[in-house]
Amino acid sequence: MQYRIAAIEDLPDIVSIYNSTIAGRMVTADLEEISVESRLDWFHHHNEKRPLWVVEEDNHILGWISLEPFYGRAAYDKTVEVSIYLHEDTRGKGLGKDMLQFVLNQAEILDFKTVLGFVFGHNQPSIKLFERFGFTPWANMPKIAELDGVERDLIILGKRIRA
Protein backbone atom coordinates (compact mmCIF):
# COMPACT_ATOMS: atom_id res chain seq x y z
CA MET A 1 0.00 0.00 0.00
CA GLN A 2 1.33 3.44 -0.89
CA TYR A 3 0.28 7.06 -0.69
CA ARG A 4 0.96 9.49 -3.49
CA ILE A 5 -0.19 12.86 -4.72
CA ALA A 6 -3.22 12.39 -6.96
CA ALA A 7 -2.80 12.85 -10.71
CA ILE A 8 -5.53 14.15 -13.00
CA GLU A 9 -5.84 10.61 -14.37
CA ASP A 10 -7.01 9.55 -10.88
CA LEU A 11 -9.97 11.92 -10.88
CA PRO A 12 -12.49 9.42 -12.32
CA ASP A 13 -11.63 6.95 -9.51
CA ILE A 14 -11.72 9.74 -6.90
CA VAL A 15 -15.17 10.81 -8.10
CA SER A 16 -16.39 7.21 -8.25
CA ILE A 17 -15.34 6.61 -4.64
CA TYR A 18 -17.02 9.86 -3.59
CA ASN A 19 -20.20 9.00 -5.48
CA SER A 20 -20.33 5.59 -3.81
CA THR A 21 -20.88 7.32 -0.45
CA ILE A 22 -23.81 9.53 -1.48
CA ALA A 23 -26.63 6.96 -1.29
CA GLY A 24 -25.69 5.97 2.28
CA ARG A 25 -26.40 9.51 3.54
CA MET A 26 -23.63 9.18 6.14
CA VAL A 27 -20.65 11.00 4.67
CA THR A 28 -21.53 13.82 2.29
CA ALA A 29 -24.25 16.42 1.94
CA ASP A 30 -24.45 15.87 -1.81
CA LEU A 31 -27.75 14.22 -2.65
CA GLU A 32 -26.97 13.23 -6.24
CA GLU A 33 -23.86 11.90 -7.92
CA ILE A 34 -21.36 14.41 -9.20
CA SER A 35 -19.44 14.37 -12.47
CA VAL A 36 -15.72 14.32 -13.09
CA GLU A 37 -16.07 17.62 -14.93
CA SER A 38 -17.71 19.25 -11.91
CA ARG A 39 -14.67 18.37 -9.77
CA LEU A 40 -11.96 19.73 -12.08
CA ASP A 41 -11.66 23.11 -10.33
CA TRP A 42 -11.68 21.36 -6.93
CA PHE A 43 -8.92 19.02 -8.12
CA HIS A 44 -6.76 21.86 -9.44
CA HIS A 45 -7.31 23.87 -6.25
CA HIS A 46 -5.17 21.34 -4.37
CA ASN A 47 -1.47 22.12 -4.27
CA GLU A 48 1.75 21.42 -2.36
CA LYS A 49 0.38 23.17 0.74
CA ARG A 50 -3.02 21.46 0.69
CA PRO A 51 -2.59 18.21 -1.24
CA LEU A 52 -4.93 15.57 -2.53
CA TRP A 53 -3.53 12.06 -2.03
CA VAL A 54 -4.64 8.65 -3.15
CA VAL A 55 -3.80 5.44 -1.38
CA GLU A 56 -3.33 2.50 -3.69
CA GLU A 57 -2.35 -1.12 -3.76
CA ASP A 58 -1.44 -3.00 -6.93
CA ASN A 59 -2.39 0.07 -9.01
CA HIS A 60 -5.90 0.03 -7.52
CA ILE A 61 -7.04 3.16 -5.67
CA LEU A 62 -8.35 2.21 -2.24
CA GLY A 63 -9.25 5.70 -1.09
CA TRP A 64 -8.29 9.34 -1.09
CA ILE A 65 -7.51 12.16 1.33
CA SER A 66 -7.74 15.89 0.80
CA LEU A 67 -6.64 18.86 2.83
CA GLU A 68 -8.57 22.04 2.21
CA PRO A 69 -8.54 25.54 3.63
CA PHE A 70 -10.83 26.31 6.51
CA TYR A 71 -13.05 29.28 5.78
CA GLY A 72 -10.75 30.66 3.08
CA ARG A 73 -9.36 33.61 5.02
CA ALA A 74 -5.67 34.32 5.65
CA ALA A 75 -6.01 34.29 9.44
CA TYR A 76 -6.98 30.60 9.24
CA ASP A 77 -3.94 29.60 7.16
CA LYS A 78 -2.60 27.23 9.86
CA THR A 79 -5.92 25.36 10.04
CA VAL A 80 -6.95 22.70 7.56
CA GLU A 81 -10.02 20.58 6.95
CA VAL A 82 -9.41 16.90 6.21
CA SER A 83 -11.62 14.65 4.10
CA ILE A 84 -11.12 10.90 3.88
CA TYR A 85 -13.02 8.68 1.47
CA LEU A 86 -12.69 4.92 1.09
CA HIS A 87 -13.56 2.59 -1.76
CA GLU A 88 -16.60 0.59 -0.69
CA ASP A 89 -14.59 -2.68 -0.73
CA THR A 90 -12.13 -1.31 1.84
CA ARG A 91 -14.52 0.21 4.40
CA GLY A 92 -14.49 -1.21 7.90
CA LYS A 93 -11.11 -2.90 7.51
CA GLY A 94 -8.85 -0.42 9.34
CA LEU A 95 -7.67 1.57 6.35
CA GLY A 96 -9.31 4.72 7.70
CA LYS A 97 -7.02 4.55 10.74
CA ASP A 98 -3.94 4.30 8.53
CA MET A 99 -5.15 7.17 6.37
CA LEU A 100 -5.93 9.45 9.31
CA GLN A 101 -2.52 8.77 10.85
CA PHE A 102 -0.88 9.49 7.49
CA VAL A 103 -2.68 12.79 7.08
CA LEU A 104 -1.91 13.90 10.65
CA ASN A 105 1.78 13.23 10.01
CA GLN A 106 1.61 15.15 6.74
CA ALA A 107 -0.29 18.06 8.32
CA GLU A 108 2.51 18.50 10.84
CA ILE A 109 5.15 18.39 8.09
CA LEU A 110 3.12 20.96 6.14
CA ASP A 111 3.24 23.26 9.20
CA PHE A 112 -0.44 23.22 10.14
CA LYS A 113 -1.43 23.74 13.76
CA THR A 114 -5.04 22.60 13.67
CA VAL A 115 -6.87 19.85 11.78
CA LEU A 116 -10.66 19.79 11.52
CA GLY A 117 -13.03 17.07 10.44
CA PHE A 118 -16.65 17.80 9.52
CA VAL A 119 -18.79 14.73 10.31
CA PHE A 120 -22.54 14.15 10.40
CA GLY A 121 -23.70 13.49 13.96
CA HIS A 122 -25.24 10.15 12.95
CA ASN A 123 -21.94 8.92 11.44
CA GLN A 124 -20.71 7.25 14.60
CA PRO A 125 -17.98 5.16 12.88
CA SER A 126 -16.27 8.34 11.61
CA ILE A 127 -16.73 10.17 14.91
CA LYS A 128 -15.15 7.23 16.75
CA LEU A 129 -12.29 7.15 14.26
CA PHE A 130 -11.48 10.81 14.80
CA GLU A 131 -11.86 10.52 18.58
CA ARG A 132 -9.44 7.58 18.58
CA PHE A 133 -6.82 10.02 17.27
CA GLY A 134 -7.51 12.65 19.90
CA PHE A 135 -10.02 14.79 18.04
CA THR A 136 -12.73 16.29 20.22
CA PRO A 137 -16.05 17.93 19.33
CA TRP A 138 -15.49 21.66 18.84
CA ALA A 139 -18.88 22.54 17.40
CA ASN A 140 -22.30 21.02 17.00
CA MET A 141 -24.50 22.47 14.32
CA PRO A 142 -27.88 20.93 15.05
CA LYS A 143 -30.21 20.02 12.21
CA ILE A 144 -28.15 21.92 9.64
CA ALA A 145 -28.56 19.36 6.85
CA GLU A 146 -31.63 17.63 5.48
CA LEU A 147 -31.10 14.19 4.01
CA ASP A 148 -34.21 12.54 2.56
CA GLY A 149 -36.47 14.56 4.83
CA VAL A 150 -34.43 13.88 7.98
CA GLU A 151 -32.65 16.79 9.61
CA ARG A 152 -29.07 15.94 10.58
CA ASP A 153 -26.45 17.54 12.82
CA LEU A 154 -22.98 18.44 11.65
CA ILE A 155 -20.19 17.93 14.18
CA ILE A 156 -16.87 19.71 13.77
CA LEU A 157 -14.13 17.65 15.36
CA GLY A 158 -10.83 19.39 15.98
CA LYS A 159 -7.31 18.60 17.04
CA ARG A 160 -4.34 20.84 17.73
CA ILE A 161 -1.30 19.09 16.32
CA ARG A 162 1.26 21.64 17.50
CA ALA A 163 1.43 24.80 19.59
Buried (B, 14 or more C-beta within 10 A) or exposed (E): EEBEEBEEEBBEBBBBBBBBBBEEBBBBBEEEEBEBEEBEEBBEEBEEEBBBBBBBEEEEBBBBBBBBBBEEEEEBEBBBBBBBBBBEEBBEEEBBEBBBEBBBEBBEEBEBBBBBBBBBBBBEEBBEBBEEBEBEBEEEEEEEBEBEEEEBBBBBBBBEBEE
